[in-house]
Amino acid sequence: MKGKSYTFFIASSATGGVRRVRVPFYALHVIAVLALVGGITILAGMGSYSRMLWKATNYNSLRREQDSLKKQYVELQGQVKDTNQRLTSLQSLAGEVAMAYGITRFHQTPFDLADAQVEPDSEFQESLDEFSYLAKNANAVSMSTGGVHLLPAAELSSLEVAPTLWPVVGRITGHFGERMDPFSGEGAFHAGLDIASHYGDEIRATADGEVTEVGRRTGYGRLIIIDHGFGVTTWYGHLSGFNVQPGMHVKAGDVIGYEGDSGRSTGPHLHYEVRIYNTPVNPWRYLRGINPNPTSTGD
């Protein structure tokens, strides 16, 4: 039995002839399937292209939004930096005012509530701490009905714990307070004095105390920290070498290290800080004697 087929008659308008074309039945099905597959493929390609255009548009939009957020972030960073600089300056001023006019109680609660209840164990520990405090600094405290108090800064400056010596003889190249940062070119708070002389010059302790840190710190380079009691510490940065170890007791004038340019420095000099309860204060209020005329160039 012959397979089914379709016959198509094609007439020519030019010659008037008629041509007969016979197409098997299965061939029409194959053509229909191919047409369907081709249509689906074309539609899928158009959909994929449309999605690609949509994603590209979204990507460009996100890039613009990201650039905008980056600019806002940089602006906020600048505002935060400026606020932190002002806060540091205010903290320093507050520390100096507190030492000049205020009297600090030996023990306070975290919120400075003098009437807070004290547990028996805490009271016992407080008594031991007060005894140790008095034994170490008996000549620098005064007793009153209010308890143990630090002496005002005017009297504190006359004691051995006051950092009154010059750590090195040289010219002042950077002052305490707000200044122009030599690296960034922006305003920055400078927490100490920069004293420049010669690379390798001896750096001396400015008061009696105990060496608490000898090592490297970001920005400071090679650093020595001395604890003088009463919350007073001195910091000696940008050193080229050390002459002390942590835990050593030093006297005013002892050689503790050597001038250098380690850390964030533009040249050989000493970065010298005085801190009271870790708040930087102006070293000028304690230094005695005569030093060469200061200038204001340097880090």
PASEBA-1860 file (N, C-alpha, C; in nm, 3 decimals):
! residues 299
1> MKGKSYTF> 0.086/-0.120/0.000/0.000/0.000/0.000/0.089/0.123/0.000 ~ 0.063/0.207/-0.093/0.142/0.330/-0.101/0.111/0.421/0.017 ~ 0.216/0.496/0.060/0.197/0.591/0.168/0.114/0.708/0.124 ~ 0.053/0.770/0.222/-0.028/0.887/0.191/0.060/1.002/0.148 ~ 0.005/1.083/0.061/0.080/1.200/0.014/-0.018/1.311/-0.023 ~ 0.038/1.430/-0.037/-0.040/1.547/-0.076/0.013/1.594/-0.211 ~ -0.083/1.634/-0.300/-0.045/1.683/-0.432/-0.077/1.831/-0.441 ~ 0.024/1.910/-0.479/0.006/2.054/-0.494/0.020/2.091/-0.642
9> FIASSATG> -0.073/2.173/-0.696/-0.070/2.220/-0.833/-0.022/2.364/-0.833 ~ 0.082/2.389/-0.912/0.141/2.522/-0.919/0.124/2.572/-1.061 ~ 0.054/2.685/-1.076/0.028/2.741/-1.209/0.116/2.862/-1.232 ~ 0.165/2.876/-1.352/0.248/2.991/-1.388/0.163/3.096/-1.456 ~ 0.168/3.217/-1.411/0.089/3.325/-1.470/0.148/3.372/-1.602 ~ 0.274/3.343/-1.622/0.339/3.389/-1.745/0.309/3.297/-1.863 ~ 0.323/3.166/-1.840/0.306/3.071/-1.951/0.172/3.000/-1.946 ~ 0.105/3.006/-1.829/-0.023/2.938/-1.815/-0.010/2.791/-1.790
17> GVRRVRVP> 0.115/2.741/-1.777/0.135/2.600/-1.750/0.106/2.565/-1.605 ~ 0.075/2.438/-1.584/0.045/2.389/-1.449/0.143/2.278/-1.415 ~ 0.197/2.290/-1.297/0.294/2.187/-1.252/0.241/2.120/-1.127 ~ 0.253/1.989/-1.122/0.202/1.913/-1.008/0.322/1.868/-0.923 ~ 0.306/1.894/-0.791/0.411/1.855/-0.694/0.350/1.762/-0.593 ~ 0.414/1.648/-0.577/0.365/1.550/-0.482/0.456/1.550/-0.359 ~ 0.393/1.567/-0.239/0.470/1.573/-0.113/0.421/1.463/-0.021 ~ 0.513/1.374/0.024/0.471/1.268/0.116/0.412/1.326/0.244
25> FYALHVIA> 0.326/1.247/0.305/0.257/1.291/0.426/0.356/1.319/0.540 ~ 0.457/1.232/0.558/0.551/1.248/0.672/0.637/1.373/0.655 ~ 0.660/1.414/0.526/0.744/1.532/0.502/0.680/1.658/0.558 ~ 0.547/1.667/0.548/0.479/1.784/0.604/0.495/1.790/0.755 ~ 0.488/1.674/0.818/0.508/1.672/0.964/0.649/1.716/1.003 ~ 0.748/1.668/0.926/0.887/1.708/0.955/0.904/1.859/0.939 ~ 0.844/1.912/0.830/0.854/2.058/0.807/0.786/2.135/0.920 ~ 0.670/2.086/0.967/0.599/2.153/1.075/0.680/2.152/1.205
33> VLALVGGI> 0.744/2.036/1.234/0.826/2.025/1.355/0.945/2.120/1.348 ~ 1.010/2.122/1.230/1.125/2.212/1.214/1.085/2.358/1.230 ~ 0.968/2.393/1.174/0.920/2.531/1.187/0.893/2.566/1.333 ~ 0.834/2.469/1.406/0.804/2.492/1.547/0.933/2.510/1.628 ~ 1.030/2.421/1.604/1.159/2.431/1.675/1.228/2.562/1.643 ~ 1.225/2.600/1.515/1.288/2.726/1.476/1.222/2.844/1.543 ~ 1.089/2.843/1.550/1.018/2.953/1.616/1.053/2.964/1.763 ~ 1.056/2.846/1.828/1.091/2.847/1.971/1.233/2.899/1.992
41> TILAGMGS> 1.325/2.855/1.904/1.465/2.902/1.916/1.475/3.053/1.900 ~ 1.402/3.105/1.800/1.406/3.251/1.778/1.349/3.325/1.898 ~ 1.238/3.275/1.952/1.178/3.341/2.069/1.270/3.336/2.189 ~ 1.336/3.219/2.210/1.430/3.206/2.323/1.546/3.303/2.307 ~ 1.599/3.315/2.184/1.709/3.408/2.161/1.669/3.551/2.188 ~ 1.548/3.587/2.142/1.501/3.724/2.169/1.484/3.748/2.318 ~ 1.430/3.647/2.392/1.413/3.662/2.536/1.547/3.676/2.607 ~ 1.646/3.593/2.564/1.780/3.601/2.624/1.843/3.736/2.599
49> YSRMLWKA> 1.829/3.787/2.477/1.885/3.918/2.444/1.819/4.028/2.527 ~ 1.687/4.016/2.547/1.615/4.116/2.626/1.663/4.114/2.771 ~ 1.681/3.991/2.825/1.730/3.982/2.964/1.870/4.039/2.977 ~ 1.954/4.016/2.874/2.089/4.070/2.877/2.087/4.223/2.878 ~ 1.999/4.282/2.794/1.986/4.428/2.794/1.938/4.479/2.929 ~ 1.843/4.407/2.991/1.789/4.449/3.121/1.898/4.442/3.228 ~ 1.977/4.333/3.225/2.086/4.320/3.324/2.192/4.427/3.304 ~ 2.224/4.455/3.178/2.324/4.559/3.151/2.276/4.695/3.202
57> TNYNSLRR> 2.147/4.723/3.180/2.091/4.849/3.230/2.098/4.856/3.382 ~ 2.060/4.744/3.449/2.067/4.740/3.595/2.210/4.753/3.645 ~ 2.303/4.688/3.574/2.444/4.696/3.615/2.496/4.839/3.609 ~ 2.465/4.907/3.499/2.508/5.047/3.487/2.446/5.133/3.596 ~ 2.319/5.105/3.628/2.253/5.180/3.734/2.319/5.155/3.869 ~ 2.353/5.027/3.895/2.420/4.994/4.020/2.558/5.056/4.028 ~ 2.629/5.060/3.915/2.761/5.124/3.914/2.752/5.272/3.948 ~ 2.653/5.339/3.890/2.634/5.480/3.922/2.600/5.499/4.069
65> EQDSLKKQ> 2.514/5.410/4.121/2.477/5.419/4.262/2.598/5.391/4.351 ~ 2.681/5.295/4.311/2.801/5.264/4.388/2.897/5.382/4.391 ~ 2.918/5.445/4.277/3.005/5.564/4.272/2.952/5.674/4.362 ~ 2.819/5.692/4.360/2.759/5.794/4.447/2.780/5.761/4.594 ~ 2.763/5.632/4.630/2.784/5.590/4.769/2.930/5.605/4.811 ~ 3.023/5.579/4.718/3.165/5.596/4.749/3.196/5.742/4.782 ~ 3.139/5.832/4.700/3.161/5.974/4.727/3.104/6.015/4.864 ~ 2.984/5.965/4.895/2.925/5.995/5.024/3.009/5.939/5.137
73> YVELQGQV> 3.065/5.817/5.117/3.148/5.754/5.219/3.275/5.835/5.245 ~ 3.338/5.882/5.136/3.458/5.964/5.152/3.426/6.093/5.227 ~ 3.313/6.155/5.193/3.273/6.278/5.263/3.248/6.250/5.411 ~ 3.180/6.138/5.442/3.154/6.103/5.582/3.284/6.073/5.656 ~ 3.379/6.008/5.587/3.508/5.982/5.650/3.577/6.112/5.688 ~ 3.572/6.209/5.599/3.631/6.339/5.630/3.564/6.405/5.749 ~ 3.430/6.396/5.755/3.359/6.455/5.868/3.394/6.385/5.999 ~ 3.401/6.250/5.993/3.436/6.174/6.114/3.577/6.207/6.160
81> KDTNQRLT> 3.671/6.216/6.064/3.808/6.249/6.099/3.816/6.387/6.165 ~ 3.745/6.483/6.107/3.745/6.618/6.165/3.684/6.616/6.304 ~ 3.573/6.540/6.322/3.510/6.531/6.454/3.602/6.466/6.555 ~ 3.673/6.360/6.514/3.765/6.292/6.605/3.881/6.383/6.645 ~ 3.928/6.464/6.549/4.035/6.557/6.581/3.989/6.660/6.684 ~ 3.868/6.710/6.665/3.815/6.807/6.760/3.794/6.743/6.898 ~ 3.745/6.618/6.898/3.723/6.547/7.024/3.855/6.524/7.096 ~ 3.959/6.484/7.022/4.089/6.462/7.083/4.142/6.591/7.144
89> SLQSLAGE> 4.124/6.701/7.072/4.169/6.830/7.123/4.094/6.867/7.251 ~ 3.961/6.845/7.250/3.881/6.875/7.369/3.919/6.786/7.486 ~ 3.947/6.657/7.459/3.988/6.567/7.566/4.119/6.612/7.627 ~ 4.211/6.655/7.541/4.339/6.704/7.591/4.320/6.826/7.679 ~ 4.236/6.920/7.631/4.210/7.040/7.709/4.142/7.005/7.842 ~ 4.048/6.910/7.836/3.979/6.869/7.959/4.076/6.806/8.058 ~ 4.172/6.729/8.005/4.271/6.668/8.094/4.356/6.772/8.164 ~ 4.398/6.874/8.088/4.479/6.979/8.148/4.399/7.059/8.251
97> VAMAYGIT> 4.274/7.089/8.217/4.190/7.164/8.312/4.167/7.082/8.439 ~ 4.144/6.951/8.422/4.121/6.866/8.538/4.242/6.861/8.629 ~ 4.361/6.856/8.570/4.482/6.853/8.651/4.510/6.988/8.716 ~ 4.468/7.096/8.647/4.496/7.230/8.700/4.398/7.271/8.809 ~ 4.270/7.233/8.795/4.168/7.281/8.886/4.094/7.171/8.961 ~ 4.093/7.051/8.905/4.013/6.946/8.967/4.095/6.860/9.060 ~ 4.024/6.787/9.142/4.085/6.690/9.234/4.021/6.557/9.205 ~ 4.101/6.458/9.172/4.049/6.328/9.131/4.041/6.234/9.250
105> RFHQTPFD> 3.927/6.179/9.271/3.911/6.081/9.378/3.989/5.955/9.342 ~ 4.036/5.884/9.447/4.117/5.765/9.420/4.038/5.659/9.347 ~ 3.915/5.631/9.394/3.831/5.530/9.330/3.697/5.591/9.293 ~ 3.652/5.565/9.173/3.522/5.612/9.128/3.452/5.498/9.056 ~ 3.320/5.505/9.055/3.245/5.409/8.974/3.256/5.451/8.828 ~ 3.219/5.364/8.734/3.228/5.401/8.593/3.151/5.526/8.557 ~ 3.049/5.561/8.636/2.968/5.679/8.605/2.993/5.791/8.706 ~ 3.104/5.781/8.782/3.143/5.886/8.875/3.035/5.910/8.980
113> LADAQVEP> 2.973/5.804/9.031/2.871/5.817/9.135/2.938/5.792/9.270 ~ 2.959/5.899/9.343/3.034/5.887/9.468/2.958/5.810/9.574 ~ 2.826/5.808/9.566/2.746/5.745/9.670/2.709/5.601/9.638 ~ 2.774/5.541/9.536/2.741/5.404/9.499/2.776/5.308/9.611 ~ 2.697/5.205/9.627/2.720/5.107/9.731/2.842/5.022/9.696 ~ 2.926/4.992/9.796/3.047/4.915/9.776/3.034/4.783/9.848 ~ 3.057/4.674/9.781/3.052/4.542/9.841/3.171/4.522/9.935 ~ 3.161/4.434/10.036/3.271/4.413/10.131/3.402/4.376/10.063
121> DSEFQESL> 3.398/4.285/9.963/3.522/4.245/9.896/3.582/4.362/9.821 ~ 3.497/4.441/9.756/3.546/4.559/9.683/3.605/4.660/9.780 ~ 3.542/4.676/9.896/3.593/4.771/9.996/3.729/4.726/10.048 ~ 3.745/4.595/10.068/3.873/4.543/10.114/3.981/4.567/10.009 ~ 3.950/4.540/9.881/4.045/4.562/9.774/4.077/4.710/9.760 ~ 3.976/4.794/9.778/3.999/4.939/9.770/4.096/4.983/9.878 ~ 4.083/4.928/10.000/4.173/4.963/10.109/4.317/4.923/10.075 ~ 4.333/4.802/10.017/4.467/4.759/9.978/4.525/4.849/9.870
129> DEFSYLAK> 4.442/4.886/9.774/4.489/4.975/9.668/4.529/5.111/9.723 ~ 4.450/5.164/9.815/4.482/5.293/9.875/4.613/5.285/9.954 ~ 4.633/5.174/10.024/4.756/5.158/10.100/4.877/5.156/10.006 ~ 4.867/5.078/9.897/4.976/5.072/9.800/5.001/5.208/9.738 ~ 4.894/5.278/9.708/4.903/5.411/9.648/4.975/5.508/9.742 ~ 4.938/5.507/9.871/5.000/5.596/9.968/5.145/5.559/9.993 ~ 5.173/5.427/9.997/5.309/5.383/10.021/5.403/5.429/9.911 ~ 5.353/5.431/9.788/5.436/5.469/9.674/5.444/5.620/9.655
137> NANAVSMS> 5.336/5.692/9.689/5.329/5.836/9.659/5.286/5.918/9.781 ~ 5.338/5.883/9.897/5.291/5.947/10.019/5.318/6.096/10.022 ~ 5.427/6.139/9.959/5.462/6.281/9.965/5.384/6.366/9.865 ~ 5.297/6.304/9.785/5.227/6.381/9.682/5.076/6.376/9.695 ~ 5.024/6.332/9.810/4.881/6.328/9.829/4.845/6.404/9.955 ~ 4.720/6.445/9.964/4.672/6.516/10.082/4.550/6.444/10.134 ~ 4.538/6.433/10.265/4.425/6.368/10.327/4.323/6.474/10.367 ~ 4.197/6.442/10.346/4.090/6.532/10.385/3.969/6.448/10.417
145> TGGVHLLP> 3.861/6.514/10.460/3.740/6.439/10.492/3.680/6.375/10.369 ~ 3.719/6.419/10.251/3.667/6.362/10.128/3.741/6.238/10.082 ~ 3.852/6.203/10.148/3.927/6.084/10.110/4.061/6.122/10.049 ~ 4.119/6.029/9.974/4.249/6.049/9.913/4.233/6.125/9.783 ~ 4.315/6.231/9.765/4.304/6.313/9.645/4.442/6.337/9.587 ~ 4.449/6.356/9.456/4.572/6.402/9.392/4.590/6.551/9.418 ~ 4.717/6.591/9.428/4.745/6.733/9.441/4.721/6.804/9.307 ~ 4.689/6.934/9.309/4.673/7.008/9.184/4.802/7.007/9.103
153> AAELSSLE> 4.789/7.038/8.972/4.903/7.031/8.882/5.016/7.124/8.924 ~ 4.983/7.240/8.983/5.087/7.334/9.024/5.180/7.270/9.125 ~ 5.125/7.193/9.222/5.207/7.125/9.320/5.265/6.997/9.262 ~ 5.193/6.930/9.175/5.241/6.807/9.115/5.367/6.833/9.033 ~ 5.378/6.950/8.970/5.493/6.981/8.885/5.623/6.987/8.964 ~ 5.614/7.006/9.097/5.734/7.016/9.179/5.784/6.880/9.226 ~ 5.712/6.773/9.196/5.749/6.640/9.242/5.837/6.569/9.140 ~ 5.895/6.455/9.181/5.983/6.380/9.093/5.907/6.317/8.976
161> VAPTLWPV> 5.777/6.294/8.993/5.701/6.231/8.886/5.673/6.326/8.770 ~ 5.689/6.456/8.791/5.662/6.552/8.684/5.774/6.546/8.581 ~ 5.742/6.528/8.452/5.844/6.519/8.347/5.897/6.657/8.309 ~ 5.991/6.709/8.387/6.036/6.847/8.370/6.165/6.860/8.289 ~ 6.236/6.749/8.266/6.361/6.758/8.191/6.334/6.753/8.041 ~ 6.427/6.807/7.964/6.421/6.794/7.819/6.475/6.656/7.782 ~ 6.402/6.580/7.701/6.450/6.446/7.665/6.571/6.449/7.573 ~ 6.587/6.555/7.495/6.702/6.572/7.407/6.714/6.721/7.378
169> VGRITGHF> 6.836/6.767/7.359/6.857/6.908/7.327/6.848/6.923/7.175 ~ 6.758/7.008/7.130/6.740/7.029/6.987/6.638/7.137/6.960 ~ 6.601/7.150/6.834/6.504/7.253/6.796/6.365/7.191/6.783 ~ 6.266/7.269/6.819/6.128/7.222/6.811/6.081/7.233/6.666 ~ 6.043/7.118/6.608/5.997/7.117/6.468/5.848/7.087/6.458 ~ 5.783/7.060/6.569/5.639/7.033/6.567/5.580/7.059/6.704 ~ 5.474/7.138/6.711/5.413/7.175/6.837/5.291/7.090/6.869 ~ 5.249/7.096/6.993/5.129/7.026/7.039/5.005/7.098/6.988
177> GERMDPFS> 4.905/7.022/6.942/4.777/7.080/6.901/4.751/7.063/6.752 ~ 4.657/7.142/6.702/4.618/7.134/6.561/4.731/7.185/6.472 ~ 4.752/7.116/6.360/4.854/7.156/6.264/4.823/7.092/6.129 ~ 4.903/7.123/6.028/4.888/7.064/5.895/4.972/6.937/5.889 ~ 4.908/6.825/5.859/4.978/6.697/5.850/5.074/6.700/5.731 ~ 5.205/6.672/5.751/5.302/6.680/5.641/5.283/6.572/5.535 ~ 5.208/6.464/5.568/5.189/6.355/5.473/5.061/6.375/5.391 ~ 4.951/6.405/5.460/4.823/6.417/5.391/4.793/6.560/5.347
185> GEGAFHAG> 4.859/6.658/5.408/4.831/6.797/5.376/4.702/6.849/5.435 ~ 4.640/6.770/5.525/4.515/6.809/5.588/4.539/6.844/5.735 ~ 4.440/6.910/5.795/4.450/6.944/5.936/4.451/6.817/6.022 ~ 4.536/6.815/6.125/4.547/6.697/6.211/4.588/6.741/6.350 ~ 4.552/6.660/6.450/4.589/6.690/6.588/4.723/6.624/6.619 ~ 4.820/6.704/6.665/4.952/6.654/6.701/4.958/6.642/6.853 ~ 4.980/6.519/6.901/4.965/6.490/7.044/5.090/6.517/7.126 ~ 5.195/6.568/7.066/5.317/6.592/7.143/5.404/6.699/7.082
193> LDIASHYG> 5.534/6.695/7.117/5.635/6.786/7.062/5.731/6.706/6.976 ~ 5.776/6.764/6.865/5.882/6.706/6.784/6.010/6.785/6.810 ~ 6.114/6.715/6.855/6.242/6.778/6.887/6.348/6.714/6.800 ~ 6.412/6.794/6.714/6.509/6.741/6.618/6.649/6.786/6.655 ~ 6.744/6.691/6.652/6.886/6.725/6.668/6.965/6.644/6.565 ~ 7.026/6.531/6.608/7.103/6.450/6.516/7.068/6.303/6.534 ~ 7.075/6.230/6.425/7.046/6.086/6.429/7.143/6.018/6.526 ~ 7.085/5.939/6.618/7.166/5.866/6.715/7.191/5.939/6.844
201> DEIRATAD> 7.144/6.066/6.858/7.163/6.138/6.985/7.092/6.066/7.099 ~ 7.147/6.078/7.218/7.091/6.010/7.336/6.957/6.072/7.376 ~ 6.860/5.986/7.403/6.729/6.028/7.453/6.722/5.992/7.600 ~ 6.684/6.087/7.684/6.687/6.067/7.828/6.546/6.071/7.888 ~ 6.529/5.996/7.997/6.402/5.997/8.070/6.381/6.135/8.131 ~ 6.260/6.187/8.123/6.232/6.322/8.172/6.189/6.324/8.319 ~ 6.171/6.206/8.378/6.137/6.196/8.520/6.158/6.052/8.564 ~ 6.160/6.030/8.695/6.171/5.894/8.747/6.048/5.813/8.708
209> GEVTEVGR> 6.066/5.685/8.684/5.951/5.602/8.652/5.989/5.460/8.616 ~ 5.889/5.386/8.569/5.908/5.246/8.530/5.877/5.232/8.381 ~ 5.966/5.165/8.310/5.947/5.142/8.168/5.838/5.036/8.150 ~ 5.731/5.073/8.080/5.618/4.981/8.061/5.612/4.922/7.921 ~ 5.673/4.988/7.823/5.667/4.937/7.686/5.793/4.975/7.610 ~ 5.849/4.877/7.540/5.963/4.899/7.452/5.937/4.816/7.326 ~ 5.915/4.884/7.215/5.885/4.810/7.092/5.840/4.902/6.982 ~ 5.769/4.844/6.887/5.722/4.921/6.771/5.572/4.944/6.779
217> RTGYGRLI> 5.529/5.061/6.732/5.387/5.092/6.717/5.368/5.164/6.586 ~ 5.250/5.140/6.525/5.219/5.205/6.398/5.227/5.357/6.412 ~ 5.299/5.420/6.324/5.313/5.566/6.327/5.429/5.612/6.413 ~ 5.442/5.553/6.535/5.548/5.594/6.626/5.683/5.531/6.592 ~ 5.682/5.419/6.518/5.806/5.348/6.496/5.853/5.282/6.625 ~ 5.983/5.292/6.652/6.036/5.239/6.778/5.995/5.334/6.892 ~ 5.928/5.277/6.994/5.864/5.359/7.097/5.899/5.307/7.236 ~ 5.920/5.401/7.328/5.938/5.371/7.470/5.831/5.447/7.548
225> IIDHGFGV> 5.765/5.378/7.642/5.667/5.442/7.730/5.713/5.422/7.874 ~ 5.714/5.532/7.951/5.754/5.528/8.092/5.637/5.574/8.177 ~ 5.606/5.497/8.281/5.499/5.530/8.376/5.562/5.597/8.497 ~ 5.519/5.721/8.527/5.575/5.799/8.637/5.484/5.801/8.760 ~ 5.373/5.727/8.757/5.278/5.731/8.868/5.178/5.844/8.852 ~ 5.072/5.840/8.931/4.966/5.942/8.928/4.900/5.951/8.791 ~ 4.907/5.845/8.713/4.848/5.847/8.579/4.933/5.918/8.475 ~ 5.054/5.962/8.512/5.141/6.036/8.420/5.232/5.938/8.346
233> TTWYGHLS> 5.230/5.943/8.214/5.321/5.864/8.131/5.386/5.954/8.028 ~ 5.507/5.916/7.985/5.575/5.988/7.877/5.605/5.888/7.765 ~ 5.591/5.938/7.642/5.609/5.855/7.522/5.724/5.912/7.440 ~ 5.812/5.824/7.392/5.929/5.865/7.315/5.928/5.785/7.184 ~ 5.898/5.852/7.072/5.878/5.784/6.945/5.982/5.816/6.840 ~ 5.982/5.738/6.731/6.072/5.751/6.615/6.217/5.719/6.651 ~ 6.239/5.635/6.752/6.376/5.607/6.797/6.449/5.517/6.697 ~ 6.584/5.521/6.705/6.665/5.431/6.623/6.711/5.310/6.702
241> GFNVQPGM> 6.707/5.317/6.834/6.749/5.205/6.918/6.704/5.225/7.061 ~ 6.716/5.117/7.140/6.672/5.118/7.281/6.791/5.096/7.375 ~ 6.777/5.148/7.497/6.878/5.126/7.600/6.813/5.077/7.729 ~ 6.684/5.039/7.722/6.611/4.992/7.840/6.526/4.872/7.799 ~ 6.472/4.804/7.901/6.383/4.691/7.882/6.257/4.715/7.964 ~ 6.142/4.655/7.924/6.020/4.670/8.004/6.042/4.621/8.147 ~ 5.987/4.697/8.242/6.000/4.664/8.383/6.115/4.733/8.453 ~ 6.205/4.795/8.377/6.319/4.864/8.439/6.273/4.994/8.505
249> HVKAGDVI> 6.335/5.027/8.619/6.313/5.156/8.685/6.423/5.251/8.640 ~ 6.385/5.370/8.597/6.481/5.468/8.549/6.469/5.595/8.632 ~ 6.578/5.669/8.634/6.583/5.799/8.700/6.581/5.909/8.595 ~ 6.539/6.026/8.635/6.539/6.140/8.544/6.680/6.162/8.492 ~ 6.697/6.169/8.360/6.827/6.191/8.299/6.893/6.064/8.249 ~ 6.841/5.946/8.285/6.898/5.821/8.235/6.876/5.810/8.084 ~ 6.977/5.757/8.014/6.966/5.735/7.871/6.877/5.613/7.846 ~ 6.769/5.633/7.773/6.675/5.523/7.749/6.674/5.478/7.603
257> GYEGDSGR> 6.724/5.561/7.512/6.724/5.525/7.371/6.799/5.627/7.290 ~ 6.782/5.617/7.156/6.860/5.701/7.066/6.771/5.756/6.954 ~ 6.794/5.881/6.920/6.710/5.949/6.821/6.719/5.881/6.684 ~ 6.604/5.877/6.614/6.600/5.815/6.482/6.487/5.871/6.398 ~ 6.451/5.797/6.294/6.342/5.838/6.205/6.252/5.720/6.172 ~ 6.238/5.626/6.265/6.152/5.510/6.240/6.005/5.553/6.246 ~ 5.919/5.473/6.185/5.776/5.504/6.186/5.741/5.611/6.084 ~ 5.635/5.684/6.113/5.582/5.787/6.021/5.657/5.918/6.047
265> STGPHLHY> 5.771/5.930/5.983/5.859/6.043/6.010/5.916/6.097/5.880 ~ 5.941/6.228/5.879/6.001/6.291/5.761/6.150/6.313/5.778 ~ 6.207/6.276/5.893/6.349/6.293/5.919/6.380/6.262/6.064 ~ 6.510/6.255/6.100/6.548/6.222/6.238/6.496/6.325/6.338 ~ 6.419/6.280/6.435/6.374/6.365/6.543/6.309/6.278/6.650 ~ 6.280/6.336/6.765/6.209/6.266/6.872/6.066/6.319/6.879 ~ 5.969/6.228/6.876/5.830/6.265/6.904/5.807/6.237/7.052 ~ 5.782/6.344/7.129/5.772/6.333/7.275/5.631/6.371/7.320
273> EVRIYNTP> 5.570/6.282/7.399/5.436/6.308/7.450/5.435/6.296/7.602 ~ 5.347/6.375/7.664/5.312/6.360/7.805/5.164/6.329/7.811 ~ 5.128/6.221/7.879/4.988/6.182/7.891/4.949/6.170/8.038 ~ 4.828/6.216/8.068/4.772/6.202/8.202/4.647/6.117/8.189 ~ 4.651/5.998/8.249/4.544/5.899/8.233/4.515/5.877/8.084 ~ 4.625/5.863/8.007/4.624/5.833/7.864/4.567/5.946/7.779 ~ 4.549/6.064/7.837/4.505/6.181/7.760/4.626/6.270/7.732 ~ 4.661/6.294/7.605/4.777/6.378/7.575/4.756/6.521/7.626
281> VNPWRYLR> 4.859/6.574/7.691/4.858/6.714/7.736/4.982/6.782/7.679 ~ 4.982/6.913/7.684/5.092/6.989/7.626/5.219/6.974/7.711 ~ 5.326/6.915/7.657/5.449/6.898/7.736/5.512/7.029/7.780 ~ 5.478/7.140/7.712/5.539/7.269/7.746/5.513/7.309/7.890 ~ 5.398/7.267/7.948/5.363/7.312/8.082/5.455/7.250/8.187 ~ 5.529/7.144/8.150/5.616/7.076/8.246/5.764/7.100/8.220 ~ 5.803/7.123/8.095/5.945/7.136/8.063/6.004/7.261/8.126 ~ 6.125/7.244/8.176/6.197/7.356/8.237/6.325/7.381/8.160
289> GINPNPTS> 6.389/7.493/8.190/6.516/7.522/8.125/6.495/7.590/7.991 ~ 6.606/7.610/7.921/6.605/7.685/7.795/6.642/7.589/7.682 ~ 6.569/7.597/7.575/6.595/7.518/7.454/6.610/7.615/7.337 ~ 6.682/7.580/7.233/6.694/7.671/7.116/6.558/7.712/7.064 ~ 6.559/7.828/6.993/6.434/7.882/6.942/6.360/7.779/6.858 ~ 6.228/7.759/6.881/6.153/7.659/6.805/6.119/7.706/6.666 ~ 6.108/7.609/6.576/6.053/7.635/6.444/5.933/7.544/6.426 ~ 5.867/7.548/6.313/5.744/7.470/6.296/5.744/7.392/6.166
297> TGD> 5.858/7.327/6.136/5.864/7.244/6.016/5.898/7.104/6.057 ~ 5.825/7.007/6.022/5.860/6.870/6.058/5.739/6.795/6.103 ~ 5.760/6.667/6.125/5.650/6.578/6.162/5.652/6.558/6.312
END
